[in-house]
Amino acid sequence: MLDDKTMVADTLASVNGELTRYGGMIAQSENQELKQTLKQMRNQCEMSQEEIYKLAREREYYVPAAP
């Protein structure tokens, strides 16, 4: 059975992977309309990642490295 911490970590890892894939697709696309759509999708994904990251920090599921 998965606990909340594992599910949040898995979700963050998945979203981070999506962001990487969007970056690759954007760089390889020559179609400007498609490129713009992918950028919008990436931006939405980044906002989701930030929300999940904040949740993980609040619940102390994630502790960032020291600066």
N, C-alpha and C positions, 0 to 999 in steps of 0.2 A: 504494500500500500504506500502510495506517495504522500509525503507530508507537504505542507504549504511551502516550506523553504525550498524543497526540491522542485516543486512545480514552478515557483517564481524563477529559480535559477535556470531551469530548462527553457522557460519562456524567454528570458533575457538572451540566452544563447541563440535561440531560434531567431529572434528579432534582429540580433546583431548579424547573423548570417544573411538574413534578408537584406539588410542595409548594404552589405558587401556585394551581394548579387545585383542590387539595383545600380550601384556604382559601376559595375562592369557592363551592365546592359546600356546604361546611359552613355558610357564612353564609346561603345561599339555601334551605337545607332547613328545613322546618317539622316534619318527621317526626323525633321525638327518637331513635327507634331507629336510623334511617338516619344521623342526625347523629353518634351515638355510634360507629357502625361506621366512618364516614368519619374521625372523630378517631383511632380506633385505626389505621386505614390510614395516616393522615398521620404518626402517631408512628413507625410502622415505617419509613416513607419517610425520616423525619428521622434515624433511627438508621443507615440505609443511607448517607445523605448524609454523616454524620459519619465513618463508616468509610472512604468513598471520599476524603473530604477529608484524613483522616489519612494515607492511602496517598499521595495527591498531595503532601502536605507532606514525608513521609519521603523520597520519591524526587526532591524538589525540582522537581516538575512545576508546583507552584503556590506562589507567594510572596505572602502577604497584604500589603496596603498597610500602611504604617507607621501606628501609632496616632496 
